[in-house]
Amino acid sequence: MIEYKVTGWQDYWKIFDELIEHLTSDNKSEIIAEFKEAQKYVNGLTDGWYEFKFALEKAINSNTQNMTAEQNQIADFLLSTLTKSLTNK
């Protein structure tokens, strides 16, 4: 797996988009829809970020079996990065 480094939210969303691209190439449109729906919670407010985290976590947990190892690693990285960021606020 590629070593990801996040120095800001721009990097985070770039990795999120990369995960979406991986899922798109595997025709996993239902998973993409769940991740995109979770992303809609981000509104610039702290509570929106928490809602995004909960929705993303739910989407990851319900689709772990349907994603490749690499897709799961990227998703887990995104979730853990988000969790760390929210914990440090």
DSSP file (Angstrom, degrees, kcal/mol; ACC not computed):
  #  RESIDUE AA STRUCTURE BP1 BP2  ACC     N-H-->O    O-->H-N    N-H-->O    O-->H-N    TCO  KAPPA ALPHA  PHI   PSI    X-CA   Y-CA   Z-CA
    1    1 A M              0   0    0      0, 0.0     2,-0.1     0, 0.0    69,-0.0   0.000 360.0 360.0 360.0 147.2    0.0    0.0    0.0
    2    2 A I        -     0   0    0      1,-0.1     2,-0.7     0, 0.0     0, 0.0  -0.458 360.0-117.8 -68.8 141.6    1.1    3.5   -0.7
    3    3 A E        -     0   0    0     -2,-0.1     2,-0.3     2,-0.0    -1,-0.1  -0.757  34.2-154.6 -82.3 117.9    2.1    5.5    2.4
    4    4 A Y        -     0   0    0     -2,-0.7     2,-0.4     2,-0.0     7,-0.0  -0.693  11.2-167.9 -95.5 147.0   -0.3    8.4    2.7
    5    5 A K        -     0   0    0     -2,-0.3     2,-0.6     6,-0.1    -2,-0.0  -0.996   4.0-161.3-134.9 129.0    0.5   11.7    4.4
    6    6 A V        +     0   0    0     -2,-0.4     3,-0.1     1,-0.1    -2,-0.0  -0.941  21.5 162.2-114.2 117.0   -2.1   14.2    5.2
    7    7 A T  S    S-     0   0    0     -2,-0.6     2,-0.3     1,-0.3    -1,-0.1   0.438  73.7  -6.7-107.9  -4.2   -0.9   17.8    5.9
    8    8 A G  S >> S-     0   0    0      1,-0.0     4,-1.6     0, 0.0     3,-0.5  -0.972  83.5 -82.8-173.7 174.9   -4.4   19.3    5.4
    9    9 A W  H 3> S+     0   0    0     -2,-0.3     4,-2.6     1,-0.2     5,-0.2   0.783 120.0  65.0 -65.7 -26.3   -7.9   18.7    4.4
   10   10 A Q  H 3> S+     0   0    0      1,-0.2     4,-1.6     2,-0.2    -1,-0.2   0.921 104.4  46.2 -61.1 -42.4   -7.0   19.0    0.7
   11   11 A D  H <> S+     0   0    0     -3,-0.5     4,-2.0     2,-0.2    -2,-0.2   0.900 110.4  54.3 -64.3 -40.9   -4.7   16.0    1.0
   12   12 A Y  H  X S+     0   0    0     -4,-1.6     4,-2.3     1,-0.2    -2,-0.2   0.939 110.1  45.0 -58.7 -49.2   -7.5   14.1    2.9
   13   13 A W  H  X S+     0   0    0     -4,-2.6     4,-2.6     1,-0.2    -1,-0.2   0.803 108.5  58.0 -69.3 -28.0  -10.1   14.7    0.1
   14   14 A K  H  X S+     0   0    0     -4,-1.6     4,-1.8    -5,-0.2    -1,-0.2   0.919 109.7  44.1 -64.9 -42.5   -7.5   13.8   -2.5
   15   15 A I  H  X S+     0   0    0     -4,-2.0     4,-2.2     2,-0.2    -2,-0.2   0.891 111.7  53.7 -68.4 -39.9   -7.1   10.4   -0.9
   16   16 A F  H  X S+     0   0    0     -4,-2.3     4,-2.1     1,-0.2    -2,-0.2   0.934 109.7  48.1 -57.8 -46.7  -10.9   10.1   -0.5
   17   17 A D  H  X S+     0   0    0     -4,-2.6     4,-2.2     1,-0.2    -1,-0.2   0.855 108.0  55.4 -63.5 -35.0  -11.3   10.8   -4.3
   18   18 A E  H  X S+     0   0    0     -4,-1.8     4,-2.3     2,-0.2    -1,-0.2   0.905 107.0  50.0 -63.9 -41.1   -8.6    8.2   -5.0
   19   19 A L  H  X S+     0   0    0     -4,-2.2     4,-2.4     2,-0.2    -2,-0.2   0.920 109.1  51.6 -62.1 -43.3  -10.6    5.6   -3.0
   20   20 A I  H  X S+     0   0    0     -4,-2.1     4,-2.5     1,-0.2    -2,-0.2   0.897 108.5  52.0 -60.1 -40.6  -13.7    6.5   -5.0
   21   21 A E  H  X S+     0   0    0     -4,-2.2     4,-2.4     2,-0.2    -1,-0.2   0.913 108.9  50.0 -62.0 -43.3  -11.7    6.0   -8.2
   22   22 A H  H  X S+     0   0    0     -4,-2.3     4,-0.9     1,-0.2    -2,-0.2   0.924 113.1  46.2 -60.3 -44.4  -10.6    2.5   -7.1
   23   23 A L  H  <>S+     0   0    0     -4,-2.4     5,-2.5     1,-0.2     3,-0.3   0.870 110.5  53.8 -67.0 -36.7  -14.2    1.7   -6.3
   24   24 A T  H ><5S+     0   0    0     -4,-2.5     3,-1.8     1,-0.2    -2,-0.2   0.911 104.9  53.4 -63.3 -43.1  -15.3    3.1   -9.7
   25   25 A S  H 3<5S+     0   0    0     -4,-2.4    -1,-0.2     1,-0.3    -2,-0.2   0.743 110.7  48.1 -66.2 -21.1  -12.9    0.9  -11.6
   26   26 A D  T 3<5S-     0   0    0     -4,-0.9    -1,-0.3    -3,-0.3    -2,-0.2   0.267 113.9-119.2 -98.9   9.8  -14.3   -2.1   -9.7
   27   27 A N  T < 5 +     0   0    0     -3,-1.8     2,-0.8     1,-0.2     3,-0.2   0.875  60.6 150.6  55.9  42.7  -17.9   -1.0  -10.5
   28   28 A K     >< +     0   0    0     -5,-2.5     4,-2.1     1,-0.2     3,-0.3  -0.503   5.7 154.9-102.2  63.4  -18.9   -0.7   -6.8
   29   29 A S  H  >  +     0   0    0     -2,-0.8     4,-2.4     1,-0.2    -1,-0.2   0.800  66.5  56.9 -65.4 -32.1  -21.5    2.0   -7.3
   30   30 A E  H  > S+     0   0    0     -3,-0.2     4,-1.7     2,-0.2    -1,-0.2   0.905 109.4  45.7 -67.2 -39.7  -23.5    1.1   -4.2
   31   31 A I  H  > S+     0   0    0     -3,-0.3     4,-2.4     2,-0.2     5,-0.2   0.918 111.6  52.5 -67.8 -42.7  -20.4    1.6   -2.0
   32   32 A I  H  X S+     0   0    0     -4,-2.1     4,-2.9     1,-0.2     5,-0.3   0.923 107.4  52.6 -57.1 -45.1  -19.5    4.8   -3.8
   33   33 A A  H  X S+     0   0    0     -4,-2.4     4,-2.3     1,-0.2    -1,-0.2   0.894 109.2  49.3 -59.9 -40.9  -23.0    6.1   -3.1
   34   34 A E  H  X S+     0   0    0     -4,-1.7     4,-2.1     2,-0.2    -1,-0.2   0.916 113.0  46.2 -65.5 -42.9  -22.7    5.4    0.6
   35   35 A F  H  X S+     0   0    0     -4,-2.4     4,-2.0     2,-0.2    -2,-0.2   0.909 114.0  48.1 -66.6 -41.6  -19.4    7.2    0.8
   36   36 A K  H  X S+     0   0    0     -4,-2.9     4,-1.0     2,-0.2    -2,-0.2   0.873 110.2  52.4 -66.4 -37.1  -20.6   10.1   -1.2
   37   37 A E  H >< S+     0   0    0     -4,-2.3     3,-0.5    -5,-0.3     4,-0.3   0.911 109.1  50.1 -64.3 -41.9  -23.7   10.3    1.0
   38   38 A A  H >< S+     0   0    0     -4,-2.1     3,-1.7     1,-0.2     4,-0.3   0.893 104.6  58.9 -61.2 -40.1  -21.5   10.4    4.1
   39   39 A Q  H >< S+     0   0    0     -4,-2.0     3,-1.6     1,-0.3    -1,-0.2   0.779  90.0  72.0 -61.9 -27.6  -19.5   13.2    2.6
   40   40 A K  T << S+     0   0    0     -4,-1.0    -1,-0.3    -3,-0.5    -2,-0.2   0.702  84.2  69.1 -63.8 -18.9  -22.6   15.4    2.3
   41   41 A Y  T <  S+     0   0    0     -3,-1.7     2,-0.6    -4,-0.3    -1,-0.3   0.748  73.2 100.4 -71.1 -22.7  -22.5   15.8    6.1
   42   42 A V    <   +     0   0    0     -3,-1.6     4,-0.1    -4,-0.3     7,-0.1  -0.517  36.5 149.8 -70.2 114.9  -19.3   17.9    5.9
   43   43 A N  S    S-     0   0    0     -2,-0.6    -1,-0.2     2,-0.4     3,-0.1   0.235  70.8 -94.1-131.3  10.6  -20.6   21.5    6.2
   44   44 A G  S    S+     0   0    0      1,-0.4     2,-0.3     2,-0.1    -2,-0.1   0.269  95.0 107.6  92.1 -12.3  -17.7   23.2    7.9
   45   45 A L  S  > S-     0   0    0      1,-0.1     4,-1.6     0, 0.0     3,-0.5  -0.717  78.0-121.3 -98.9 151.6  -19.1   22.8   11.4
   46   46 A T  H  > S+     0   0    0     -2,-0.3     4,-2.0     1,-0.2     3,-0.2   0.892 112.7  55.0 -58.1 -41.7  -17.7   20.4   13.9
   47   47 A D  H  > S+     0   0    0      1,-0.2     4,-2.3     2,-0.2    -1,-0.2   0.850 104.4  55.3 -64.0 -31.3  -21.0   18.5   14.2
   48   48 A G  H  > S+     0   0    0     -3,-0.5     4,-2.3     2,-0.2    -1,-0.2   0.880 105.9  51.3 -65.1 -38.4  -21.0   17.9   10.5
   49   49 A W  H  X S+     0   0    0     -4,-1.6     4,-2.5     2,-0.2    -2,-0.2   0.893 110.4  48.8 -65.6 -39.6  -17.5   16.3   10.7
   50   50 A Y  H  X S+     0   0    0     -4,-2.0     4,-2.6     2,-0.2    -2,-0.2   0.912 110.5  50.2 -66.2 -41.6  -18.7   14.0   13.4
   51   51 A E  H  X S+     0   0    0     -4,-2.3     4,-2.4     1,-0.2    -2,-0.2   0.902 110.9  50.4 -62.1 -40.0  -21.8   13.0   11.4
   52   52 A F  H  X S+     0   0    0     -4,-2.3     4,-3.1     2,-0.2     5,-0.3   0.931 109.7  50.8 -60.9 -46.3  -19.5   12.4    8.4
   53   53 A K  H  X S+     0   0    0     -4,-2.5     4,-2.8     1,-0.2    -2,-0.2   0.931 112.0  46.0 -58.2 -48.0  -17.3   10.2   10.7
   54   54 A F  H  X S+     0   0    0     -4,-2.6     4,-2.1     1,-0.2    -1,-0.2   0.910 115.9  45.5 -64.0 -41.8  -20.2    8.1   11.9
   55   55 A A  H  X S+     0   0    0     -4,-2.4     4,-2.3     2,-0.2    -2,-0.2   0.895 114.2  48.6 -68.8 -39.9  -21.7    7.7    8.4
   56   56 A L  H  X S+     0   0    0     -4,-3.1     4,-2.7     2,-0.2     5,-0.2   0.924 111.2  50.3 -65.0 -44.2  -18.2    6.8    6.9
   57   57 A E  H  X S+     0   0    0     -4,-2.8     4,-2.7    -5,-0.3    -2,-0.2   0.913 111.3  48.4 -60.4 -43.3  -17.6    4.3    9.7
   58   58 A K  H  X S+     0   0    0     -4,-2.1     4,-2.2    -5,-0.2    -1,-0.2   0.915 112.0  49.2 -62.7 -43.6  -21.0    2.7    9.1
   59   59 A A  H  X S+     0   0    0     -4,-2.3     4,-0.8     2,-0.2    -2,-0.2   0.900 113.2  46.9 -63.9 -41.3  -20.4    2.5    5.3
   60   60 A I  H >X S+     0   0    0     -4,-2.7     3,-0.9     1,-0.2     4,-0.9   0.953 113.0  48.4 -64.7 -49.4  -16.9    1.0    5.8
   61   61 A N  H 3< S+     0   0    0     -4,-2.7     3,-0.4     1,-0.3     4,-0.3   0.862 112.4  47.9 -61.4 -36.9  -18.2   -1.6    8.3
   62   62 A S  H 3< S+     0   0    0     -4,-2.2    -1,-0.3     1,-0.2    -2,-0.2   0.626 120.0  38.2 -80.6 -10.9  -21.1   -2.6    6.2
   63   63 A N  H XX S+     0   0    0     -3,-0.9     3,-1.4    -4,-0.8     4,-0.6   0.327  77.1 109.2-121.2   7.3  -18.9   -3.0    3.0
   64   64 A T  G >< S+     0   0    0     -4,-0.9     3,-1.1    -3,-0.4     8,-0.1   0.884  82.6  50.6 -51.6 -43.3  -15.7   -4.5    4.3
   65   65 A Q  G 34 S+     0   0    0     -4,-0.3    -1,-0.3     1,-0.2    -2,-0.1   0.718 109.5  51.9 -69.5 -20.4  -16.4   -7.8    2.7
   66   66 A N  G <4 S+     0   0    0     -3,-1.4     2,-0.3     2,-0.1    -1,-0.2   0.407  98.7  76.5 -99.1   1.6  -17.1   -6.2   -0.7
   67   67 A M  S << S-     0   0    0     -3,-1.1   -44,-0.0    -4,-0.6     2,-0.0  -0.809  82.3-111.0-111.7 154.6  -13.9   -4.1   -0.9
   68   68 A T     >  -     0   0    0     -2,-0.3     4,-2.6     1,-0.1     5,-0.2  -0.258  36.2-102.9 -72.5 167.8  -10.4   -5.2   -1.8
   69   69 A A  H  > S+     0   0    0      1,-0.2     4,-2.2     2,-0.2     5,-0.1   0.906 124.3  49.4 -58.6 -42.4   -7.7   -5.2    0.8
   70   70 A E  H  > S+     0   0    0      2,-0.2     4,-2.4     1,-0.2    -1,-0.2   0.912 110.3  49.6 -65.2 -42.3   -6.2   -2.0   -0.7
   71   71 A Q  H  > S+     0   0    0      1,-0.2     4,-2.5     2,-0.2    -2,-0.2   0.901 111.6  49.5 -63.6 -40.3   -9.6   -0.3   -0.7
   72   72 A N  H  X S+     0   0    0     -4,-2.6     4,-2.7     2,-0.2    -1,-0.2   0.886 109.4  52.0 -64.7 -39.0  -10.1   -1.3    3.0
   73   73 A Q  H  X S+     0   0    0     -4,-2.2     4,-2.3     2,-0.2    -2,-0.2   0.921 111.7  45.8 -64.2 -43.5   -6.7    0.0    3.9
   74   74 A I  H  X S+     0   0    0     -4,-2.4     4,-2.6     2,-0.2    -2,-0.2   0.936 114.0  48.6 -64.4 -46.1   -7.4    3.4    2.3
   75   75 A A  H  X S+     0   0    0     -4,-2.5     4,-2.4     1,-0.2    -2,-0.2   0.912 112.0  48.7 -60.9 -43.5  -10.8    3.5    3.9
   76   76 A D  H  X S+     0   0    0     -4,-2.7     4,-2.8     2,-0.2     5,-0.2   0.885 110.3  51.9 -64.5 -38.7   -9.4    2.6    7.3
   77   77 A F  H  X S+     0   0    0     -4,-2.3     4,-2.5     2,-0.2     5,-0.2   0.931 110.3  48.6 -61.8 -45.5   -6.6    5.3    6.9
   78   78 A L  H  X S+     0   0    0     -4,-2.6     4,-2.2     1,-0.2    -2,-0.2   0.922 113.8  46.4 -60.7 -44.6   -9.3    7.9    6.1
   79   79 A L  H  X S+     0   0    0     -4,-2.4     4,-2.6     2,-0.2    -2,-0.2   0.925 114.0  46.5 -66.2 -44.7  -11.4    7.0    9.1
   80   80 A S  H  X S+     0   0    0     -4,-2.8     4,-2.4     2,-0.2    -1,-0.2   0.882 112.3  51.1 -67.4 -36.8   -8.4    6.9   11.5
   81   81 A T  H  X S+     0   0    0     -4,-2.5     4,-2.2    -5,-0.2    -1,-0.2   0.922 112.5  46.4 -63.7 -44.1   -7.1   10.2   10.2
   82   82 A L  H  X S+     0   0    0     -4,-2.2     4,-2.4    -5,-0.2    -2,-0.2   0.916 111.7  51.1 -63.9 -44.2  -10.5   11.8   10.7
   83   83 A T  H  X S+     0   0    0     -4,-2.6     4,-2.1     1,-0.2    -2,-0.2   0.918 110.6  48.8 -60.9 -44.6  -10.9   10.3   14.1
   84   84 A K  H  X S+     0   0    0     -4,-2.4     4,-1.8     1,-0.2    -1,-0.2   0.913 111.0  50.7 -61.3 -43.2   -7.5   11.6   15.2
   85   85 A S  H  < S+     0   0    0     -4,-2.2     4,-0.3     1,-0.2    -2,-0.2   0.911 112.1  45.9 -62.7 -43.1   -8.3   15.1   13.9
   86   86 A L  H >< S+     0   0    0     -4,-2.4     3,-0.8     1,-0.2    -1,-0.2   0.837 110.9  53.4 -70.1 -32.2  -11.6   15.2   15.7
   87   87 A T  H 3< S+     0   0    0     -4,-2.1    -1,-0.2     1,-0.2    -2,-0.2   0.833 106.6  53.2 -69.5 -32.5  -10.0   13.9   18.9
   88   88 A N  T 3<        0   0    0     -4,-1.8    -1,-0.2     1,-0.2    -2,-0.2   0.462 360.0 360.0 -83.5  -1.5   -7.4   16.7   18.8
   89   89 A K    <         0   0    0     -3,-0.8    -1,-0.2    -4,-0.3    -2,-0.1   0.495 360.0 360.0 -74.2 360.0   -9.9   19.5   18.5
